[in-house]
Amino acid sequence: MAVPKKRRSKTKGKVRLSNWKKKGEKAATKAYNAAKTFFAKEKVAASLKNDENGVNSSNFTNEEKN
């Protein structure tokens, strides 16, 4: 025979919801920091690649750009 489940108290529900939200915030922060690191490394790699090819903008004078 089916037996009704016990109700979860308001405090337990709020605690579970709070923990769930904190878990999401932690994951979002981790992803954001990983993306910042990735793009920072990509930016450095691109500048190094340009330096190797002699495309560094500091090498040009105003006359050469025109």
C-alpha positions, 0 to 999 in steps of 0.5 A: 500500500502507498504511504505518503512521504514525510514533508521536508521542513522549511529550514531543511529546504532552505539549507538545501537550496542555499547549498545548491546555489553555492555549488553553482556559484563555485562552478561559475567562478571556476569556469570564469577564472579558467576562461580568463587564464586561457585568454591571457595565455592566448594573448601572450602566445599571439604577441610572441608569434607576431614578434617572431614574424617581425610584425611587432607594431613598435618596429614601424615608424609613421612613414612606414605605416602610410 
